[in-house]
Amino acid sequence: MENIIREIRSYIETIKNDKTLYDEMNFSDRADALDSLEFDVIERVESSLLTNGRHEELTSLRQYAEMVKIRLEDVDERLFQRLRYNIASRNYTSAGLRQQIVKYAGDGLENEQDESYDNLDAFTNGLLLIGPAPKETREREPEMVFYQPTPTRIVLELVEKADFQPQDVFYDIGSGLGQVSILVHLLSGVCAKGVEFEPAYCNYARQCTKELNLSQVKFINVDAREVDYADGNVFFLYTPFEGRILEQMLGRLRDESRTRGIKLYTYGPCTLQVAQQNWLERVDQNGREVYRLAIFKTLEQRLGAV
């Protein structure tokens, strides 16, 4: 046990004394170090506390790791505070903010073919969110899928491929904590709306937009099947529901498509069901790969159909 304690302490000291980790630009290396401190050190020490008698030494070791972790987190928090101030003060263009995100955390392309999360997600969560997610307060219907955040790289790809126009209105159906709607607006300038069934999530998202001074991002706390989508023309679904509920939601969008062309972007298993809709044309080349961004648009002959 003594050798293990010595080894862990040496590892903590290596992180603590690595001056590059305190450089704001090294966000990804710092994120990796924070993950390692949390999962390889702190959790390991806490597990040892339950099974070994060297309580005082192990407690001291855990406190040491937590101190180093806080110091690294403080670097990130100062970075996020500065970026949030610039967002709220409208000091960034959409392109300028995207450059800032990619500069610090990359574009996530190395993970583009799976559903994993990476340091790009850690960066945007730290930038856009106000704290831990609240607990759910409302029971979901069986076909409503539990909340999972959309990987940031998918949002970056959506904005890049959507060719947004100033008059467009974007809807994220099943918006959770609001990251997609907020990020789409920040990176494109269009009006963005999130539809969320869970009141606690919706209130959280509204607080995030308030902190960032975003008047063109709105969150609607209602069943997605009951929303008036008359102003929307670009929609996104990260599999918020399945089966009958998803079919009903697609029916709502089909009705909207009779008066105007719409674009529909999907991610996750719902893509396969959306691809079966005879009023939509798929325009991406990702086939049955559900963890790639899928792109659909209204079939031209459907416009004006009764």
C-alpha positions in Angstrom: 0.0 0.0 0.0 2.9 2.4 0.8 4.2 2.0 -2.8 0.7 2.8 -4.2 0.4 5.9 -2.1 3.8 7.1 -3.2 3.0 6.4 -6.8 -0.3 8.3 -6.7 1.3 11.3 -4.9 4.0 11.4 -7.5 1.4 11.4 -10.3 -0.5 14.3 -8.6 2.7 16.3 -8.3 3.5 15.7 -12.0 0.1 17.3 -12.9 0.4 20.0 -10.4 3.9 21.1 -11.6 3.1 20.9 -15.3 3.0 24.6 -16.2 1.5 24.0 -19.6 -1.8 22.9 -18.0 -2.2 26.5 -16.5 -2.1 28.0 -20.0 -5.7 28.8 -21.1 -4.9 27.6 -24.6 -4.3 24.1 -23.4 -7.9 23.3 -22.7 -7.9 19.8 -24.0 -4.8 18.7 -22.1 -6.3 20.3 -19.0 -9.6 18.5 -19.5 -7.7 15.2 -19.8 -5.8 15.9 -16.6 -9.0 16.8 -14.8 -10.6 13.5 -15.9 -7.6 11.6 -14.8 -7.6 13.3 -11.4 -11.3 12.6 -10.9 -11.4 9.0 -12.1 -7.9 7.6 -11.8 -6.9 9.3 -8.6 -9.8 10.6 -6.4 -12.1 7.7 -7.1 -9.3 5.2 -6.6 -8.3 6.8 -3.3 -11.9 6.9 -2.1 -12.2 3.2 -2.9 -9.1 2.5 -0.9 -10.5 4.4 2.0 -13.2 1.8 2.3 -10.9 -1.2 2.3 -7.6 -0.1 3.9 -6.7 1.2 7.4 -4.4 4.0 6.4 -7.2 6.5 6.6 -5.2 9.6 7.5 -2.7 9.2 4.6 -5.4 8.4 2.1 -7.5 11.3 3.2 -4.6 13.7 2.8 -3.9 12.2 -0.6 -7.5 12.8 -1.7 -7.4 16.4 -0.5 -4.1 17.0 -2.4 -5.7 15.7 -5.6 -8.8 17.9 -5.0 -6.7 21.0 -4.4 -4.9 20.4 -7.8 -8.2 19.8 -9.5 -9.7 23.1 -8.2 -6.6 25.0 -9.4 -7.1 23.6 -12.9 -10.8 24.2 -12.9 -10.2 27.8 -11.9 -8.2 28.3 -15.1 -11.2 27.1 -17.1 -13.7 29.2 -15.2 -11.7 32.4 -15.8 -11.6 31.5 -19.5 -15.4 30.8 -19.6 -16.2 34.0 -17.7 -14.3 36.1 -20.3 -15.9 34.3 -23.2 -19.4 34.5 -21.7 -18.9 38.3 -21.1 -18.0 38.7 -24.8 -21.0 36.7 -25.9 -23.4 38.7 -23.7 -21.8 41.9 -24.9 -22.1 40.8 -28.5 -18.4 41.2 -29.1 -18.3 38.1 -31.3 -19.6 37.5 -34.8 -21.0 34.0 -35.4 -17.8 33.1 -37.3 -15.7 34.7 -34.6 -17.2 32.6 -31.9 -16.9 29.4 -33.9 -13.2 30.2 -34.3 -12.9 30.7 -30.5 -14.5 27.3 -29.8 -12.3 25.4 -32.4 -9.2 27.2 -31.2 -9.6 26.0 -27.7 -11.3 22.6 -28.1 -11.0 21.5 -31.8 -13.9 20.5 -34.1 -14.5 17.0 -32.8 -14.0 15.4 -36.3 -11.9 12.6 -34.9 -15.1 11.2 -33.2 -17.5 11.9 -36.1 -18.5 8.3 -36.6 -19.6 7.4 -33.1 -21.9 8.8 -30.4 -19.1 9.5 -27.9 -18.5 12.8 -26.1 -15.2 14.6 -26.1 -13.3 17.7 -24.9 -15.3 19.8 -27.4 -18.5 18.9 -25.4 -16.7 19.7 -22.1 -15.8 23.1 -23.5 -19.3 24.0 -24.8 -20.9 22.7 -21.6 -18.6 24.9 -19.5 -19.3 27.9 -21.7 -23.0 27.6 -22.2 -24.4 26.0 -19.0 -24.8 27.5 -15.6 -24.2 24.4 -13.4 -25.3 20.8 -12.9 -28.4 19.6 -14.6 -31.6 19.7 -12.5 -33.5 16.6 -11.6 -36.5 15.7 -13.6 -39.9 16.6 -12.1 -42.3 15.1 -14.6 -42.8 11.5 -15.5 -42.1 10.7 -19.1 -44.5 8.7 -21.3 -43.0 5.2 -22.2 -42.0 6.3 -25.7 -40.3 9.4 -24.6 -36.5 8.9 -24.5 -34.4 10.0 -21.5 -32.4 13.1 -22.0 -28.9 12.9 -23.7 -27.1 16.0 -24.9 -26.3 16.2 -28.6 -22.6 16.0 -29.3 -21.3 19.5 -30.1 -19.6 18.3 -33.3 -23.1 17.4 -34.6 -24.3 21.0 -34.0 -21.2 22.4 -35.7 -21.9 20.2 -38.7 -25.6 21.2 -38.7 -24.8 24.9 -38.7 -22.2 24.4 -41.5 -24.6 22.5 -43.8 -27.8 24.3 -43.1 -27.0 27.4 -45.0 -29.2 29.4 -42.7 -30.8 32.6 -44.0 -31.7 35.5 -41.7 -35.4 34.8 -41.9 -35.1 31.1 -40.8 -36.5 29.9 -37.6 -34.9 26.8 -36.0 -36.6 24.3 -33.7 -34.8 21.7 -31.5 -37.6 19.3 -30.6 -36.7 17.7 -27.2 -34.2 20.5 -26.3 -33.1 19.3 -22.9 -30.8 21.8 -21.2 -30.8 24.0 -24.3 -27.3 23.7 -25.7 -28.4 23.0 -29.3 -30.7 26.0 -29.6 -28.3 28.3 -27.9 -25.3 27.1 -30.1 -27.3 27.2 -33.3 -28.3 30.8 -32.6 -24.8 31.9 -31.6 -23.2 30.3 -34.7 -25.8 31.4 -37.2 -27.6 34.4 -35.9 -31.1 32.9 -36.6 -34.0 32.8 -34.2 -33.8 29.4 -32.3 -36.5 27.7 -30.2 -36.3 24.7 -28.0 -39.3 22.5 -27.2 -39.0 20.6 -23.9 -41.4 18.4 -22.0 -39.5 18.6 -18.6 -40.2 22.0 -16.8 -36.9 21.9 -14.8 -34.9 21.5 -18.0 -36.8 24.3 -19.7 -36.3 26.7 -16.8 -32.6 25.8 -16.7 -32.3 26.5 -20.4 -34.0 29.9 -20.0 -31.6 30.8 -17.2 -28.7 30.0 -19.5 -30.0 32.3 -22.2 -30.5 35.0 -19.7 -26.9 34.7 -18.5 -25.8 35.1 -22.1 -28.2 37.9 -23.0 -29.8 36.0 -25.8 -33.2 37.5 -26.8 -33.6 35.4 -29.9 -33.5 32.0 -28.2 -36.7 30.8 -26.6 -37.7 27.6 -24.8 -41.3 26.2 -24.9 -42.3 23.9 -22.0 -45.0 21.8 -23.6 -45.6 18.4 -25.3 -43.9 18.7 -28.7 -47.1 17.4 -30.4 -49.0 20.5 -29.1 -46.7 23.3 -30.4 -47.6 25.7 -33.1 -44.7 25.4 -35.6 -46.1 27.9 -38.1 -43.0 30.0 -38.1 -40.4 27.2 -38.2 -38.6 25.9 -41.3 -35.6 24.1 -39.9 -36.0 21.3 -37.4 -33.7 19.0 -35.4 -34.4 15.7 -33.6 -31.9 13.8 -31.5 -34.3 10.9 -30.9 -36.5 12.6 -28.3 -39.1 9.9 -28.6 -39.8 6.8 -30.6 -42.7 4.7 -32.0 -46.1 6.2 -32.0 -45.1 9.5 -30.5 -42.4 10.0 -33.1 -44.9 9.2 -35.9 -47.3 11.7 -34.5 -44.6 14.4 -34.3 -43.6 13.6 -37.9 -47.3 14.0 -38.9 -47.2 17.5 -37.4 -44.2 18.4 -39.5 -45.8 16.8 -42.6 -48.7 19.1 -42.2 -46.4 22.1 -41.9 -44.6 21.0 -45.1 -47.9 21.5 -47.1 -47.5 25.2 -46.9 -43.7 25.7 -47.2 -40.5 23.7 -47.6 -38.8 22.6 -44.5 -35.5 21.0 -43.6 -35.3 18.3 -41.0 -32.0 17.2 -39.4 -31.8 14.0 -37.2 -29.3 12.2 -35.1 -29.6 8.8 -33.4 -32.0 5.9 -33.9 -35.0 8.1 -34.9 -33.2 8.6 -38.3 -34.4 5.2 -39.5 -38.0 6.0 -38.9 -37.7 9.4 -40.4 -36.2 8.0 -43.5 -39.4 6.0 -44.2 -41.5 9.2 -44.6 -42.7 9.5 -48.1 -43.0 13.3 -47.9 -39.3 13.7 -47.2 -36.2 13.4 -49.4 -32.9 12.4 -47.8 -30.0 14.5 -49.0 -27.0 13.2 -47.0 -24.9 10.1 -47.9 -24.8 8.4 -44.4 -27.1 5.5 -45.2 -28.1 3.5 -42.1 -25.4 5.0 -39.8 -27.6 6.5 -37.2 -24.8 8.3 -35.3 -24.1 10.6 -38.2 -26.1 13.8 -39.0 -29.0 12.9 -41.3 -30.5 15.7 -43.6 -34.0 15.6 -45.0 -36.0 18.2 -47.0 -39.5 18.4 -48.2 -40.2 16.7 -51.6 -41.0 19.4 -54.1 -44.2 17.7 -55.3 -45.5 17.7 -51.7 -45.7 21.5 -51.5 -49.3 22.6 -51.7 -50.7 19.1 -51.4 -53.8 18.6 -49.4 
